[in-house]
Amino acid sequence: MHIAELLNEVESELTDIPYDSEAAMRMGGDGRMYPPLRDNRHVVSSEVARYRVRRHNVFLGANGAIAIRTIGRSPKVVFTKAGADGVHVRDL
């Protein structure tokens, strides 16, 4: 399953806010989390892509690893998950 499909499935299950493709592209949104848009994708390396979202950078490893960091002078990791091989994004 693709990360966008998973996020939309979880949001549909856990919130009462219906999916709205227009809200996904509007600043401020509608209170629902939407996956990063393809035009916000930046290649970090052959193994990692970075997606810029509202207040975070989302790093996705080719191995399935995920890291989400805040944006700002002192970025903080708010979520990290190793890939299928046990390797985290920071190690790629």
C-alpha positions in Angstrom: 0.0 0.0 0.0 1.3 3.5 -0.9 1.8 5.9 2.0 -0.8 8.3 0.5 -3.5 5.6 0.4 -2.6 4.6 4.0 -2.9 8.1 5.3 -6.2 8.7 3.6 -7.5 5.4 4.9 -6.5 6.2 8.5 -7.9 9.8 8.3 -11.2 8.4 6.9 -11.4 5.9 9.7 -10.4 8.1 12.6 -12.0 11.5 11.7 -15.4 12.7 10.6 -13.8 15.0 8.0 -14.5 13.7 4.5 -11.7 13.7 1.9 -11.7 16.9 -0.2 -9.1 17.2 -3.0 -9.6 21.0 -3.0 -8.9 21.3 0.7 -5.7 19.2 0.3 -4.3 22.0 -1.9 -5.5 25.0 0.2 -3.4 26.6 2.9 -5.0 26.0 6.2 -6.8 22.9 4.9 -9.9 21.6 6.6 -8.5 19.9 9.7 -7.8 16.6 8.0 -4.2 15.4 7.3 -3.5 14.9 3.6 -0.5 13.2 2.0 2.3 15.4 0.5 1.8 16.6 -3.0 4.1 15.2 -5.7 5.3 18.7 -6.7 6.7 19.1 -3.2 9.1 16.2 -3.7 12.8 16.8 -3.6 15.5 14.1 -4.1 17.9 14.1 -1.2 19.9 11.0 -2.4 19.4 7.9 -4.4 17.8 6.4 -1.3 15.8 9.3 0.2 13.1 11.7 -1.0 12.0 14.7 1.0 8.5 16.1 0.8 7.8 19.6 2.1 4.5 19.9 3.9 2.9 22.7 5.9 5.2 22.8 8.9 7.3 19.7 8.4 9.8 17.9 6.1 8.8 14.3 5.5 11.7 12.0 4.5 10.9 8.7 2.8 13.6 6.0 2.3 13.6 3.6 -0.6 13.5 0.9 2.1 10.2 2.2 3.6 11.9 4.2 6.3 10.1 7.4 7.4 11.3 10.5 9.3 9.2 13.6 10.0 11.0 16.8 11.2 9.7 20.2 12.1 10.9 23.1 10.0 12.7 26.0 11.7 15.9 27.1 13.3 16.0 24.1 15.6 14.3 21.2 13.7 13.0 18.4 15.8 12.3 14.8 14.8 8.6 14.2 15.6 8.4 10.7 14.1 10.8 8.1 12.9 10.3 4.5 11.7 13.0 2.2 10.3 12.6 0.6 6.9 12.0 -3.1 6.3 15.7 -3.7 6.7 15.9 -2.0 10.1 17.7 1.1 8.7 16.4 4.6 9.5 16.4 7.5 7.1 19.2 9.2 9.0 21.4 6.2 8.3 20.8 6.1 4.5 
